[in-house]
């Protein structure tokens, strides 16, 4: 590997310099009382003197006069009071700070734990949000609160610090200022009462403030700061392309397990990585047993991986077979792929004999590691195996053990019954059978018990001397040992096989669920059905309430919600936070954990498309297991992609709509300019002919006038149609519903058509007692006029046009039947489209608006209109209206 | 009734329409006055005492409905409303306010003259004109007798009342509300019963009820007995 500045690294540095994120400065002390807060305030005053807008977000003065004096001269933002168990706790008001938008805010006690019910559990998370809003922050911190030093501090001082902050937060700080005070001076200050000491903790604190402790802590903080300077130096050299001293890129890999030792492993690796200035990765290899592990253990794995991430590692989970060989192989392959130079693993805690049976991972790793170093870490105060790790722990419910003993008893009874007829040694087979049956159906523990009980029963009952454990013939010892060993092996093998099968089933089920989801999502045509599919699958798979929220005009809107799930404003605020920050929040997370639901961002490569909310399961308040969490993330990913696809399609559709609207507009302009002009030509022509031609004979004059009048009427109808169309399209159409007489309706329409239908026979078949229908009479007359006019236009002269009315399914059905040209089958559904006209016959004029207006009016009535071809030639237009709307 | 020498007041804010009416009505020997706004129109009625008023509904100052209402406070001069097809509600309001008839723009001169003739005609009544006849329809008010094509027709009392009102205002439009009020009484607002009775009446009078010749429907407004 070359020691040349990495382009990615350079880019990151440049970005770090350019980014608008606020800058964090930490005033680091090694213990309370060194004057961090005072130093911070002094620095703030300097900045203020330079014209920087400085406010105090939260400072605890501990009533020290000199500190209070400094605070008073600054603007102090009001604190937020958080109610908790009838106690009001003052906390920093994060939103207040962000809304105030100062250039610099002072926040004391970086490692502080917020009151329950605050947005974030820890103050450093509040600070991160403030930084993200582009505001600079000054804060104070004692070295013992640093996560990676937590255990060292505990070892050195004997005091375990509970309030810790992840190292990466410190790494992100732009500047660290060490506030140093020699321990002797500090002790003097303490004696003078200048150090704030809470009363109840006075004694413990006194113990803590021993010179030895202070020296150790001081060293730690100075060293930490020195490392930091190192890093900055290196970064500087990289940006300036100075070749040099940095080591080849080391990369560490720490293998974790559910064991409590893993936490220590992770911390150790972090320190090692710091010293080597190396990247590091935490890896958990999941075996089929993972599925059958207790939720506690699975949570522990998740927590350890989280810890590693907090300490700056990348974390991975891989799957392997259950054999140690397979696990080791997986680790080594991963290490090679990721250019790992050192593997850190824990010293096995199991007894030697178990290692012999199962194999040792460390041995296997060392054996396969090749050029990779393997570090084996141990603990000084050897942590005991947790109860469920112990080989004596009962893995199966107690009744299974009882059952296995009953099986042994049964074998014994059978042994007695057939005892006389078979060789005694063959009776051993009976017990062996018992072991196999137990292993298959009852599990590992009961099988081992069966083999043990079998051996003892056989010895006592069938081997001379009877009823004692003594054995006269030594060759039986071999039988016993063989029986016991075979029993052990069989039980181990069978149990493992069934575990593997179970794990495989679970994986298969997960895969099947994912496959089902993706298939259903792929077949969902629109956003609504995608969301419903997503909700349905999530509900079924996780048995939890689900909500999917999408942004709409700057706020989140719940699109699909499980039954019985109500989202109040606070929940919506959490969802909104998640959408804006693209990070999970809510229940069981570090942000707003007081929320009812856990919220995940629905992320795609282009950004966040929405938020998924997951509620409590029906029975308990259990968090999702890591496996469930991963599966849910897969679901969320698939869902997010499907949603994005739907949104893009929608955009696309809008585009197409816009384009077709444009096309329509062109068609409208063409059609209208033509249709408006034709009658005007006829009218203007007639008028000018009459004006100029005095000697025109009577019939010619009349013909001209008649034609002009007909054209004028046509123009009037066209304008009426355009007005109606506009009203229908803009939704401005208002129905005046009244009971209407269908016979009257048809009669009025025929009368309005007047001369336009004089060359056709109209046959009306509406009974006099046809019920009245709720309708807007004027508009429905327009419909019938349009339909009849259309029928007349497309049928030969003197043909019969029928109008029939009938009742069907509590609907009135009106039919206009003609013997015209008919409509090509493909056009049947399109003839109601605006400006649509069938290709032939071409001689027929019209705008193609009539049918479309009719459709609009009928649909406004809650009815339907269809066209069909008539048997024997011609067209039927059918209008269905509900009797009452 | 023939037209000639009568005074007509044309109220319309569109000069081309006033010009057209002045030419068309002047050619009939009518005396034409013009107003472009509603207030002008009211003053013109006071000063010129027209025999008939042709009133456009869409006026720039006060609308035609309001003009009708104000005129009807002191004048019974027949008013013919001009309106567009899309304004049914305005038409009805004007008719209910006391206008005599209406015409939908655009209209022919012949149509307007026919309306004016009907409007200028004195209302017939049972006392001065006991027998009405139009086409094959004869109504004898004194004997409550209705004959169609020389055949006596039996009507229910309600149907007879309806027919009587239509005949009394023959040639003029009667709004649904006017019919309901006069036949069933004030506050009666059941369109259903009116439609059914008109349908029954047509069934008894009209040779082909689906193409009525006597009782004409004015869509959305009311009915008119043709003369």
Interface residues (C-beta under 8 A of the other chain):
Chain A: X709 X712 X716 X720 X723 X736 X738 X739 X740 X741 X743 X744 X746 X747 X748 X750 X751 X764 X766 X768 X772 X776 X777 X778 X781
Chain B: X85 X86 X88 X89 X106 X108 X191 X192 X195 X196 X198 X199 X202 X203 X209 X210 X211 X212 X216 X217 X219 X220
